[in-house]
Amino acid sequence: MSILRLDKVRREVGTFVILDDVTAAIAVEDRIGLVGPNGAGKTTLLRLAAGRDEPDEGSVHRKRGLTVGLLAQESHFDAAFMAAPDVRAAVRHGAAHLEAMADQLHDLEQTGRVEDPAYADLQHQFEILGGYTLDQRVDEALSGLGFTRDEWAKPPTALSGGEQTRATLARLVVAQPDLLFLDEPTNHLDIGAIEWLEEHLRRRHGALLVASHDRAFLDATVNRIWELRDRKLSIFRGDYSAYHRQRVERDLRAVKDADTQAEQIEREKELVQRYRSHRKFSKMHEHEARLEQLQADKVEAPKATKKLRLPAGAMAGGGASRSGEIVIRVEGLVVGYLPGRGALDADGAPATDAKRVATAPFLAATRGDRIGIVGPNGAGKTTLLRTIAGDLPPLDGGLSFGNAVQPGYLAQLRDAAIPGATVLDALLGAIPVTAGEARGFLARFLFRGDDVFKEVRALSGGERSRLELALLGIMPSNLLLLDEPTNHLDIPAREAIEAFMTESPATLLVVSHDRRLLETVCTSLWVVDDGLAVPFDGGWKEWRAAVADGWTVHKAAEREAARLRGGAYGGSRLVAGSGNGSIAGGKGSGQRVSTAVADRHVNVPVAPARSSTRVASRTGARRDKLSKDAYRRQKSQVDADLTRLGLRKTQLELSMGSPAIAANFVEMRRVASELADVEQALATAEDAWLDLEDRAP
């Protein structure tokens, strides 16, 4: 049974038609995903269905008594929400009908009318609607969507725009309307909050219509897809993945049918002309009738959509040079904000002391790695990436780049637009090229025709993201530091970026909440949470499975400390390895970026002596073979150990040749002792490599 029906709806803005002859219906338990490129009219359709706007033609029919809730992208315009004394009260007021029933029950109790049938009926209805679990559901919604208990007492006016959107979403979850409309609900949500929302929507009773570019979210929550394309609405059964297969098959079939019909039309034209020349008019009229029918029922091939085409080489200088094997090396790095560089105190005022956000005991990226940086909102993912990019100074520890590394950085928070500057001005201001060359380059990023004369400050979120990608592609880079690169982009643009990342030879560090991108592109992760940043050897699905089995950043840091042996883990801090800002001390071996380490004793892994038992195990009977996955993980770890220890050995050997070290007996003895430990650890790592080769699948 339909609870909402759109009948030949048409919507225009000026002379531009956004929706044309849209007809569809929503049933009681339908969960529908609304997809389409940016500007296709998804938000317009949601507002029409929710009753916020009226169609220019056609009608929208709603079931009598239907309750609807709409999550818009501008939730801060809700006056009732903003007037609430605190966030918890604002969210609880989403169930205003239950609050009113509770007040009525209280009044009946105060007047001694608990024996009245009206009291029993009202109490029964209150229980059925979940009134007695309202506070529990409010707390679950706030916690699930990422609000800490301290934030529950904040007034809504003190929240950021993203926090207001999350609070409004929590209020809708508590309200439990018959029909829920969500416009890009995963914006501003971290991975934990997205997973909580997915589980809630799966268990929720009632209909759902959600517009989203998050493919994994759509796969988890919907069973039908509405596609807006060329002002028309098409309906598909199944989740997003099923829709994508159907859409590809339908487009291929439409192209084939259009080609076949075009051939038939040409054939009929030829026959008409032939029979006319032979004066066989009856046959000629017969084929003219067929031709007229074919032209009346002409099959239109799907229009070729404009696609984002990221260039393989940079606009200036072509491709990037090949970097060294080690691209980034981090040891004991503390990231955060110095006074005057973004540090705030508890009251939100500029802080007088540095604010420590996260510590990275040991992280490394080798050439060609594709690493995703994941973790909850506020954990320090962007802070870590900004520190690596040089946008923020490190508070402590070592950070270094390898040889010939050429970084390129895409920030999440864009700089303010220059008033009056156009898209073309922005590119010409970054590189001295002709206007024609600039327009040709911008066309790859969907800025065509008069689009290049749009003011930057007037661009939409998606257009601004495309412009930032274009500016990133000007100079060659073999290290790409990308902070939420798919923000505001539609699905075709996201798929184009994924294809570019997969094919790019550059080393990638990507902060993202886009799980499909993380699954498709990233082969390993850096996890930032609870004040720590640690590596995870595996992709997105492996990490979520590990978390379900009890994996935490602290346990991972403890294991890393045990592996390094020379490190000392202290809850939220691990100091290991060299504090020197360069990877190796040789000429051209590394570029020192920044370090705040001084006069600190350098620890390296202290390996036990090689035992005869270990050697015998390698030379005796062959051990059980490893699975391919276990072999890959262990080999990656051993190779990383060999590379790290080899580089440290080279650094120490060069240090011993330094006149400053040779003239200092105490320092010389320390370096020699450390070198002996490194050589011992290197020998053990070589044994491990040989053992692993014996057990190769």
C-alpha positions as CSV (number, residue, x, y, z in Angstrom):
1,M,0.0,0.0,0.0
2,S,1.4,3.4,-1.0
3,I,1.9,6.0,1.7
4,L,3.2,8.6,-0.8
5,R,2.7,9.0,-4.5
6,L,4.3,11.4,-7.0
7,D,2.1,11.9,-10.1
8,K,3.6,13.5,-13.2
9,V,5.6,16.0,-11.1
10,R,7.4,18.8,-12.9
11,R,9.7,21.4,-11.3
12,E,11.3,24.4,-13.0
13,V,13.7,27.1,-11.8
14,G,13.3,30.0,-14.3
15,T,13.6,28.4,-17.7
16,F,15.6,25.4,-16.5
17,V,13.6,22.2,-16.0
18,I,14.9,20.2,-13.1
19,L,12.3,17.4,-12.9
20,D,10.0,16.4,-15.7
21,D,7.0,14.0,-15.6
22,V,8.2,12.2,-12.5
23,T,5.9,9.4,-11.3
24,A,6.6,7.1,-8.4
25,A,5.2,5.7,-5.2
26,I,6.6,4.7,-1.7
27,A,5.1,1.8,0.2
28,V,5.0,1.3,4.0
29,E,8.3,-0.6,4.4
30,D,10.2,0.7,1.3
31,R,13.9,1.6,1.8
32,I,14.8,3.6,-1.3
33,G,18.1,5.1,-2.3
34,L,18.0,8.3,-4.5
35,V,21.0,8.6,-6.8
36,G,22.2,10.8,-9.6
37,P,24.9,13.3,-10.5
38,N,25.3,16.6,-8.7
39,G,22.6,19.0,-9.9
40,A,20.3,16.2,-11.1
41,G,17.5,17.4,-8.6
42,K,17.8,14.9,-5.7
43,T,17.4,17.6,-3.0
44,T,14.6,19.2,-5.0
45,L,12.7,15.8,-5.2
46,L,13.2,15.2,-1.4
47,R,11.8,18.7,-0.6
48,L,8.8,18.1,-2.9
49,A,8.1,14.7,-1.4
50,A,8.4,16.1,2.2
51,G,6.0,18.9,1.5
52,R,8.7,21.7,1.9
53,D,8.1,22.8,-1.8
54,E,5.3,22.5,-4.2
55,P,5.6,21.2,-7.8
56,D,5.0,23.5,-10.8
57,E,2.9,20.7,-12.4
58,G,1.6,17.4,-11.2
59,S,0.8,16.5,-7.6
60,V,2.2,14.8,-4.5
61,H,-0.3,12.6,-2.6
62,R,0.4,11.6,1.0
63,K,-1.5,9.2,3.2
64,R,-3.8,10.9,5.8
65,G,-2.0,11.3,9.1
66,L,1.4,10.4,7.6
67,T,4.3,11.7,9.7
68,V,7.5,12.7,7.8
69,G,10.9,13.8,8.9
70,L,13.5,15.4,6.6
71,L,17.2,15.7,7.3
72,A,18.3,18.7,5.1
73,Q,21.9,19.8,4.5
74,E,21.2,23.1,6.2
75,S,19.8,21.9,9.6
76,H,20.9,25.1,11.4
77,F,17.9,26.9,9.9
78,D,15.6,25.0,12.2
79,A,14.5,27.6,14.8
80,A,13.0,25.1,17.2
81,F,16.1,23.1,17.3
82,M,18.4,26.1,17.9
83,A,16.1,27.4,20.7
84,A,16.6,24.2,22.9
85,P,18.6,24.7,26.1
86,D,21.0,21.9,25.3
87,V,21.7,19.2,22.7
88,R,20.1,16.4,24.6
89,A,16.8,18.4,25.1
90,A,16.9,19.3,21.4
91,V,17.2,15.6,20.4
92,R,14.6,14.5,22.9
93,H,12.1,17.0,21.6
94,G,12.1,15.1,18.4
95,A,9.6,12.8,20.2
96,A,7.4,15.8,21.1
97,H,4.2,13.7,20.9
98,L,5.7,11.4,23.6
99,E,6.7,14.3,25.8
100,A,3.1,15.7,25.5
101,M,1.7,12.3,26.4
102,A,4.1,12.1,29.4
103,D,2.8,15.5,30.6
104,Q,-0.8,14.3,30.3
105,L,-0.1,11.2,32.3
106,H,1.6,13.3,35.0
107,D,-1.4,15.6,35.2
108,L,-3.8,12.7,35.6
109,E,-1.6,11.2,38.3
110,Q,-1.4,14.6,40.1
111,T,-5.2,14.9,40.1
112,G,-5.7,11.3,41.4
113,R,-7.3,10.0,38.2
114,V,-5.1,6.9,37.7
115,E,-8.3,4.7,37.9
116,D,-9.9,6.4,35.0
117,P,-10.1,4.4,31.7
118,A,-8.6,7.4,29.9
119,Y,-5.5,7.0,32.0
120,A,-5.2,3.3,31.2
121,D,-5.7,3.9,27.5
122,L,-3.2,6.7,27.4
123,Q,-0.6,4.7,29.4
124,H,-1.1,1.7,27.0
125,Q,-0.6,3.9,24.0
126,F,2.5,5.6,25.6
127,E,4.0,2.2,26.2
128,I,3.3,0.9,22.6
129,L,5.0,4.1,21.1
130,G,8.1,3.5,23.2
131,G,7.6,6.3,25.7
132,Y,9.2,4.4,28.6
133,T,12.3,3.8,26.6
134,L,12.6,7.4,25.2
135,D,15.5,8.5,27.4
136,Q,17.4,5.3,26.6
137,R,16.9,5.8,22.8
138,V,18.0,9.5,23.1
139,D,21.2,8.4,24.8
140,E,21.8,5.7,22.3
141,A,21.3,8.0,19.4
142,L,23.6,10.7,20.8
143,S,26.3,8.2,21.6
144,G,26.0,6.3,18.4
145,L,26.3,9.4,16.3
146,G,29.5,10.5,18.0
147,F,28.5,12.9,20.8
148,T,30.4,12.6,24.1
149,R,28.5,13.0,27.3
150,D,30.2,16.4,27.8
151,E,28.7,17.6,24.5
152,W,25.2,16.6,25.5
153,A,25.0,19.7,27.7
154,K,26.1,22.2,25.1
155,P,23.5,24.6,23.6
156,P,22.9,23.9,19.9
157,T,24.2,27.4,19.0
158,A,27.6,26.3,20.3
159,L,27.8,23.4,17.8
160,S,29.6,23.5,14.4
161,G,27.5,23.1,11.3
162,G,28.5,19.4,11.0
163,E,27.6,18.8,14.7
164,Q,24.2,20.5,14.2
165,T,23.5,18.1,11.3
166,R,24.4,15.1,13.4
167,A,22.2,16.3,16.3
168,T,19.3,16.9,13.9
169,L,19.8,13.3,12.6
170,A,19.7,12.0,16.2
171,R,16.4,13.9,16.7
172,L,14.9,12.3,13.6
173,V,16.1,8.9,14.8
174,V,14.3,9.5,18.1
175,A,11.2,10.9,16.4
176,Q,10.6,7.6,14.4
177,P,8.4,9.2,11.6
178,D,6.4,7.0,9.3
179,L,8.5,8.2,6.3
180,L,12.1,9.4,6.8
181,F,13.9,11.6,4.2
182,L,17.6,11.9,4.5
183,D,19.8,14.1,2.3
184,E,23.4,13.0,2.4
185,P,23.2,11.7,6.0
186,T,26.8,10.4,6.1
187,N,28.3,13.8,5.6
188,H,30.0,14.8,8.9
189,L,29.8,11.2,10.3
190,D,32.9,9.1,11.1
191,I,33.0,5.4,10.4
192,G,31.6,4.3,13.8
193,A,28.7,6.7,13.5
194,I,27.9,5.5,9.9
195,E,27.9,1.9,11.0
196,W,25.6,2.7,13.9
197,L,23.2,4.6,11.6
198,E,23.2,1.7,9.1
199,E,22.3,-0.8,11.8
200,H,19.5,1.5,13.1
201,L,18.0,2.0,9.6
202,R,18.1,-1.8,9.0
203,R,16.1,-2.4,12.2
204,R,13.8,0.6,11.8
205,H,10.1,0.2,11.0
206,G,8.8,2.6,8.4
207,A,9.7,3.9,5.0
208,L,13.0,5.6,4.0
209,L,14.1,7.7,1.1
210,V,17.8,8.6,1.3
211,A,19.9,10.6,-1.2
212,S,23.5,9.7,-0.9
213,H,26.8,9.3,-2.8
214,D,28.0,6.7,-0.3
215,R,27.8,3.4,-2.1
216,A,28.6,1.2,0.8
217,F,25.9,3.0,2.9
218,L,23.3,2.4,0.1
219,D,24.3,-1.2,-0.1
220,A,23.7,-1.6,3.6
221,T,20.4,0.2,3.9
222,V,18.2,0.2,0.8
223,N,16.4,-2.4,-1.3
224,R,15.3,-0.1,-4.2
225,I,17.0,2.6,-6.1
226,W,15.5,5.7,-7.7
227,E,17.8,7.2,-10.3
228,L,17.5,10.8,-11.5
229,R,18.9,11.2,-14.9
230,D,18.2,13.8,-17.6
231,R,15.2,15.1,-15.5
232,K,13.6,11.7,-15.5
233,L,13.2,9.1,-12.7
234,S,14.0,5.5,-13.3
235,I,13.3,2.7,-10.7
236,F,15.5,-0.3,-10.0
237,R,15.1,-3.2,-7.6
238,G,17.9,-4.1,-5.2
239,D,20.7,-2.3,-3.5
240,Y,23.2,0.0,-5.1
241,S,25.5,-2.8,-6.4
242,A,22.4,-4.5,-8.1
243,Y,21.3,-1.1,-9.5
244,H,24.8,-0.5,-11.0
245,R,24.8,-3.9,-12.8
246,Q,21.3,-3.2,-14.1
247,R,22.1,0.3,-15.2
248,V,25.2,-0.9,-17.1
249,E,23.2,-3.7,-18.8
250,R,20.3,-1.4,-19.6
251,D,22.6,1.2,-21.2
252,L,24.4,-1.4,-23.3
253,R,21.0,-2.8,-24.4
254,A,19.8,0.7,-25.2
255,V,22.9,1.4,-27.3
256,K,22.5,-1.9,-29.2
257,D,18.8,-1.3,-29.8
258,A,19.4,2.3,-31.0
259,D,22.1,1.0,-33.4
260,T,19.8,-1.8,-34.7
261,Q,16.9,0.6,-35.2
262,A,19.2,3.1,-37.0
263,E,20.2,0.4,-39.4
264,Q,16.5,-0.5,-40.0
265,I,15.6,3.1,-40.7
266,E,18.4,3.4,-43.2
267,R,17.3,0.1,-44.8
268,E,13.7,1.3,-45.1
269,K,14.8,4.6,-46.6
270,E,16.8,2.7,-49.2
271,L,13.8,0.4,-50.0
272,V,11.5,3.4,-50.3
273,Q,13.9,5.1,-52.7
274,R,14.3,1.8,-54.7
275,Y,10.6,1.2,-55.1
276,R,10.0,4.8,-56.1
277,S,12.6,4.6,-58.9
278,H,10.9,1.4,-60.1
279,R,7.5,2.9,-59.9
280,K,6.2,0.2,-57.5
281,F,4.1,2.6,-55.5
282,S,2.2,0.0,-53.4
283,K,5.5,-1.4,-52.1
284,M,6.9,2.1,-51.7
285,H,3.9,3.1,-49.5
286,E,4.2,-0.1,-47.5
287,H,7.9,0.7,-46.6
288,E,7.0,4.4,-46.0
289,A,4.5,3.3,-43.4
290,R,7.2,1.1,-41.8
291,L,9.7,4.0,-41.9
292,E,7.2,6.3,-40.3
293,Q,6.5,3.8,-37.5
294,L,10.2,3.3,-36.8
295,Q,10.8,7.0,-36.6
296,A,7.8,7.5,-34.3
297,D,9.1,4.7,-31.9
298,K,12.7,5.8,-32.2
299,V,14.9,4.4,-29.5
300,E,17.2,7.0,-27.9
301,A,20.7,5.9,-27.0
302,P,21.7,7.1,-23.5
303,K,23.4,10.4,-23.6
304,A,27.1,10.3,-22.9
305,T,27.6,11.9,-19.5
306,K,30.5,14.3,-18.8
307,K,33.1,12.4,-16.7
308,L,35.9,13.6,-14.6
309,R,39.2,12.6,-16.5
310,L,42.2,12.9,-14.2
311,P,45.4,13.3,-16.3
312,A,48.1,10.8,-16.0
313,G,50.8,13.5,-16.0
314,A,51.0,16.9,-14.4
315,M,50.3,20.0,-16.4
316,A,53.9,21.2,-15.7
317,G,56.8,18.9,-16.0
318,G,54.9,15.7,-17.1
319,G,55.3,12.7,-14.8
320,A,56.9,12.8,-11.4
321,S,60.4,11.3,-10.9
322,R,60.9,8.0,-9.1
323,S,61.3,8.4,-5.3
324,G,63.5,6.4,-3.0
325,E,62.3,3.1,-1.6
326,I,61.5,4.7,1.8
327,V,59.1,7.6,1.2
328,I,58.1,8.6,4.7
329,R,59.5,7.6,8.1
330,V,58.0,8.7,11.4
331,E,59.4,7.9,14.8
332,G,57.9,9.1,18.1
333,L,56.1,11.9,16.3
334,V,53.8,14.0,18.4
335,V,51.3,16.0,16.3
336,G,49.1,18.8,17.6
337,Y,48.9,22.6,17.6
338,L,51.2,25.2,18.9
339,P,49.8,28.4,20.6
340,G,48.7,30.7,17.8
341,R,48.5,27.8,15.3
342,G,45.0,26.4,16.3
343,A,45.5,25.3,19.9
344,L,42.3,26.0,22.0
345,D,41.6,25.6,25.7
346,A,38.6,23.9,27.2
347,D,36.5,27.1,26.9
348,G,37.4,27.5,23.2
349,A,39.7,30.4,23.7
350,P,43.3,30.5,22.2
351,A,45.5,28.3,24.4
352,T,48.8,29.4,25.9
353,D,50.3,25.8,25.8
354,A,50.7,23.4,22.9
355,K,47.8,20.9,22.4
356,R,48.9,17.3,21.8
357,V,46.5,15.4,19.6
358,A,48.2,12.1,18.8
359,T,51.5,10.3,19.0
360,A,52.8,8.1,16.1
361,P,55.4,5.7,17.7
362,F,56.6,4.3,14.3
363,L,55.1,4.7,10.9
364,A,56.7,4.2,7.5
365,A,55.5,4.3,3.9
366,T,57.5,2.7,1.0
367,R,57.4,3.6,-2.6
368,G,54.0,2.7,-4.2
369,D,52.2,2.1,-0.9
370,R,48.5,3.1,-0.9
371,I,47.7,3.8,2.8
372,G,44.3,4.9,4.2
373,I,44.3,7.0,7.4
374,V,41.2,6.0,9.4
375,G,39.7,6.7,12.8
376,P,36.9,8.6,14.5
377,N,36.3,12.3,14.1
378,G,38.6,14.4,16.2
379,A,41.2,11.7,16.7
380,G,43.9,13.5,14.7
381,K,43.8,12.1,11.2
382,T,43.9,15.5,9.5
383,T,46.4,16.8,12.1
384,L,48.7,14.0,11.2
385,L,48.4,14.5,7.5
386,R,48.9,18.3,7.9
387,T,52.0,17.7,9.9
388,I,53.4,15.4,7.2
389,A,52.5,17.9,4.5
390,G,54.4,20.6,6.5
391,D,51.3,22.7,7.2
392,L,51.8,22.1,10.9
393,P,55.1,21.8,12.8
394,P,55.6,18.6,14.8
395,L,55.5,19.0,18.6
396,D,58.1,16.2,19.1
397,G,59.8,13.3,17.5
398,G,61.2,12.6,14.0
399,L,59.6,13.0,10.6
400,S,61.6,12.5,7.4
401,F,61.1,12.1,3.7
402,G,63.2,9.8,1.5
403,N,65.2,10.7,-1.6
404,A,63.5,12.6,-4.5
405,V,60.1,12.7,-2.8
406,Q,57.8,15.3,-4.4
407,P,54.7,15.7,-2.2
408,G,51.3,17.1,-3.3
409,Y,48.7,18.0,-0.7
410,L,44.9,18.3,-1.0
411,A,43.5,19.8,2.2
412,Q,40.1,19.1,3.6
413,L,39.5,22.7,4.7
414,R,39.9,24.8,1.6
415,D,41.5,28.3,1.8
416,A,39.0,31.2,1.6
417,A,38.2,32.2,-2.0
418,I,39.7,35.3,-3.4
419,P,36.8,37.8,-4.1
420,G,36.2,38.2,-7.8
421,A,38.6,35.4,-8.8
422,T,37.3,33.0,-11.3
423,V,38.1,29.3,-11.9
424,L,40.4,30.4,-14.8
425,D,42.1,33.0,-12.7
426,A,42.8,30.5,-10.0
427,L,44.7,28.2,-12.4
428,L,46.5,31.0,-14.2
429,G,47.6,32.4,-10.9
430,A,49.2,29.0,-10.0
431,I,51.1,28.4,-13.3
432,P,52.1,30.7,-16.2
433,V,50.3,29.1,-19.2
434,T,48.1,30.5,-22.0
435,A,44.3,30.8,-21.4
436,G,43.8,28.1,-24.1
437,E,46.1,25.6,-22.3
438,A,44.4,26.4,-19.0
439,R,40.9,25.9,-20.4
440,G,41.9,22.6,-22.0
441,F,43.3,21.3,-18.6
442,L,40.2,22.5,-16.7
443,A,37.9,20.7,-19.2
444,R,39.3,17.4,-17.8
445,F,37.8,18.5,-14.5
446,L,34.4,19.3,-16.0
447,F,34.9,23.1,-16.2
448,R,33.8,23.7,-19.8
449,G,32.6,26.7,-21.7
450,D,31.5,29.5,-19.4
451,D,32.1,27.4,-16.3
452,V,35.7,28.6,-16.3
453,F,34.4,32.2,-15.6
454,K,32.5,31.2,-12.5
455,E,33.7,33.0,-9.3
456,V,35.5,30.6,-6.9
457,R,33.5,31.9,-4.0
458,A,30.2,31.0,-5.8
459,L,31.2,27.3,-6.5
460,S,29.3,24.5,-5.0
461,G,31.1,22.0,-2.8
462,G,31.5,19.5,-5.6
463,E,32.8,22.2,-8.0
464,R,35.3,23.5,-5.4
465,S,36.6,19.9,-4.9
466,R,37.1,19.5,-8.6
467,L,39.0,22.8,-8.8
468,E,41.2,21.7,-5.9
469,L,42.0,18.5,-7.7
470,A,42.9,20.5,-10.8
471,L,45.3,22.7,-8.8
472,L,46.8,19.6,-7.3
473,G,47.5,18.2,-10.7
474,I,49.5,21.2,-11.9
475,M,52.9,20.1,-10.5
476,P,54.2,16.5,-10.7
477,S,54.0,14.6,-7.4
478,N,55.1,11.1,-6.4
479,L,53.6,11.4,-2.9
480,L,49.9,12.4,-2.7
481,L,48.6,13.5,0.6
482,L,44.8,13.6,0.2
483,D,42.3,14.6,3.0
484,E,38.8,13.5,2.2
485,P,39.3,13.8,-1.6
486,T,35.8,12.6,-2.4
487,N,33.9,15.1,-0.3
488,H,31.0,16.7,-2.2
489,L,31.7,14.6,-5.3
490,D,29.0,12.5,-7.0
491,I,29.5,8.8,-7.7
492,P,30.9,9.1,-11.2
493,A,33.6,11.5,-9.9
494,R,34.4,9.2,-7.0
495,E,34.8,6.3,-9.4
496,A,37.1,8.4,-11.6
497,I,39.3,9.3,-8.5
498,E,39.4,5.6,-7.4
499,A,40.5,4.6,-10.9
500,F,43.2,7.3,-10.9
501,M,44.5,6.3,-7.5
502,T,44.6,2.6,-8.4
503,E,46.5,3.2,-11.6
504,S,48.8,6.0,-10.2
505,P,52.4,5.0,-9.4
506,A,52.5,7.6,-6.7
507,T,52.6,6.8,-3.0
508,L,49.3,7.6,-1.4
509,L,48.2,8.7,2.0
510,V,44.5,9.1,2.1
511,V,42.2,10.3,4.9
512,S,38.7,9.2,4.1
513,H,35.4,7.9,5.5
514,D,34.5,6.5,2.0
515,R,34.6,2.8,2.7
516,R,34.3,1.8,-1.0
517,L,37.3,4.0,-1.8
518,L,39.3,2.4,1.1
519,E,38.4,-1.1,0.0
520,T,39.1,-0.4,-3.6
521,V,42.3,1.6,-3.3
522,C,44.1,1.1,0.0
523,T,46.1,-2.0,0.8
524,S,47.1,-1.0,4.3
525,L,46.0,1.5,7.0
526,W,47.2,3.9,9.6
527,V,44.7,3.9,12.4
528,V,44.4,7.1,14.6
529,D,42.5,6.7,17.8
530,D,42.7,7.4,21.5
531,G,45.8,9.5,21.1
532,L,47.8,7.0,19.1
533,A,48.6,6.4,15.4
534,V,49.6,2.9,14.5
535,P,49.9,0.9,11.3
536,F,47.6,-2.0,10.3
537,D,48.8,-4.5,7.8
538,G,45.6,-5.1,5.8
539,G,42.7,-3.4,4.2
540,W,39.4,-2.0,5.4
541,K,37.5,-5.2,5.8
542,E,40.4,-6.9,7.6
543,W,40.7,-4.0,10.0
544,R,36.9,-4.0,10.9
545,A,37.1,-7.8,11.4
546,A,40.1,-7.3,13.7
547,V,38.3,-4.6,15.7
548,A,35.4,-7.0,16.1
549,D,37.9,-9.5,17.5
550,G,39.2,-7.0,20.0
551,W,42.0,-5.2,18.1
552,T,42.9,-1.8,19.6
553,V,45.5,0.8,18.9
554,H,47.0,0.3,22.3
555,K,47.4,-3.4,21.8
556,A,48.9,-2.8,18.4
557,A,51.3,-0.3,19.9
558,E,52.4,-2.8,22.6
559,R,53.0,-5.4,19.9
560,E,55.1,-2.9,17.9
561,A,57.1,-2.1,21.0
562,A,57.7,-5.8,21.6
563,R,58.8,-6.2,18.0
564,L,61.2,-3.3,18.1
565,R,62.3,-4.4,21.6
566,G,64.3,-1.2,22.1
567,G,61.1,0.8,22.4
568,A,59.4,1.8,25.6
569,Y,55.6,2.0,25.5
570,G,53.9,4.1,28.1
571,G,50.2,4.2,27.4
572,S,50.1,7.0,24.9
573,R,53.7,7.4,24.0
574,L,56.3,5.1,22.5
575,V,59.8,6.2,21.8
576,A,61.9,3.9,19.5
577,G,64.6,4.2,16.9
578,S,66.4,7.2,15.8
579,G,65.3,10.7,16.5
580,N,67.5,12.0,13.7
581,G,65.4,13.8,11.1
582,S,66.9,12.0,8.1
583,I,66.6,8.4,6.9
584,A,70.2,7.9,6.3
585,G,73.2,10.1,6.7
586,G,74.7,9.6,3.2
587,K,74.7,12.1,0.5
588,G,71.3,12.5,-1.1
589,S,69.9,9.8,1.1
590,G,67.2,11.8,2.8
591,Q,65.7,15.2,3.3
592,R,65.5,16.4,6.9
593,V,62.0,17.9,7.4
594,S,61.6,18.6,11.2
595,T,62.6,17.2,14.6
596,A,62.2,18.3,18.2
597,V,64.4,15.6,19.6
598,A,67.7,16.6,21.3
599,D,70.2,14.6,23.4
600,R,68.0,11.6,23.5
601,H,69.5,8.1,23.8
602,V,68.8,6.2,20.6
603,N,67.3,2.7,21.1
604,V,67.2,0.0,18.4
605,P,65.9,-3.5,18.5
606,V,68.1,-5.7,20.6
607,A,68.0,-9.2,19.1
608,P,68.8,-12.4,20.9
609,A,71.8,-14.4,19.7
610,R,71.0,-16.8,16.9
611,S,70.6,-20.2,18.4
612,S,71.6,-23.5,16.9
613,T,68.0,-24.6,17.3
614,R,66.8,-21.9,15.0
615,V,69.4,-22.7,12.4
616,A,68.6,-26.4,12.7
617,S,65.0,-25.7,12.1
618,R,65.9,-24.1,8.8
619,T,68.4,-26.8,7.6
620,G,66.4,-29.8,8.9
621,A,63.0,-31.1,7.9
622,R,60.9,-28.6,6.0
623,R,58.2,-26.9,8.0
624,D,54.5,-26.6,7.2
625,K,53.7,-24.3,4.3
626,L,52.0,-20.9,5.0
627,S,48.8,-19.8,3.3
628,K,49.3,-17.1,0.6
629,D,47.7,-14.4,2.8
630,A,49.9,-15.3,5.8
631,Y,53.0,-15.5,3.7
632,R,52.2,-12.1,2.2
633,R,51.7,-10.4,5.6
634,Q,54.8,-12.0,7.2
635,K,57.0,-11.3,4.2
636,S,55.9,-7.7,4.2
637,Q,56.8,-7.4,7.8
638,V,60.2,-9.1,7.4
639,D,61.1,-7.0,4.4
640,A,60.2,-3.8,6.4
641,D,62.5,-5.0,9.2
642,L,65.4,-5.7,6.8
643,T,64.9,-2.3,5.1
644,R,64.7,-0.4,8.5
645,L,67.6,-2.2,10.1
646,G,69.8,-1.9,6.9
647,L,69.2,1.9,6.8
648,R,70.0,2.3,10.5
649,K,73.2,0.2,10.1
650,T,74.3,2.5,7.2
651,Q,73.5,5.6,9.3
652,L,75.5,4.4,12.2
653,E,78.5,3.4,10.1
654,L,78.5,6.9,8.6
655,S,78.2,8.4,12.0
656,M,81.4,6.5,13.2
657,G,83.3,8.2,10.4
658,S,82.3,11.6,11.5
659,P,85.1,13.6,13.1
660,A,82.8,14.9,15.8
661,I,81.9,11.3,16.9
662,A,85.5,10.1,16.6
663,A,86.8,12.8,18.9
664,N,84.2,11.9,21.6
665,F,85.1,8.6,23.3
666,V,81.7,8.3,25.1
667,E,79.7,9.0,22.0
668,M,81.9,6.7,19.9
669,R,81.4,3.9,22.4
670,R,77.6,4.4,22.3
671,V,77.5,4.4,18.5
672,A,79.6,1.2,18.4
673,S,77.5,-0.5,20.9
674,E,74.3,0.4,19.0
675,L,75.9,-0.7,15.8
676,A,76.6,-4.1,17.3
677,D,73.0,-4.4,18.4
678,V,71.7,-3.5,15.0
679,E,74.0,-6.0,13.2
680,Q,72.7,-8.7,15.6
681,A,69.1,-7.8,14.9
682,L,69.8,-7.7,11.2
683,A,71.2,-11.2,11.3
684,T,68.1,-12.4,13.1
685,A,65.9,-10.7,10.5
686,E,67.8,-12.4,7.7
687,D,67.3,-15.8,9.5
688,A,63.6,-15.0,9.6
689,W,63.6,-14.2,5.9
690,L,65.2,-17.6,5.1
691,D,62.7,-19.4,7.3
692,L,59.9,-17.7,5.6
693,E,61.2,-18.6,2.1
694,D,61.3,-22.3,3.3
695,R,57.6,-22.0,4.1
696,A,56.5,-20.1,1.0
697,P,53.3,-21.5,-0.6
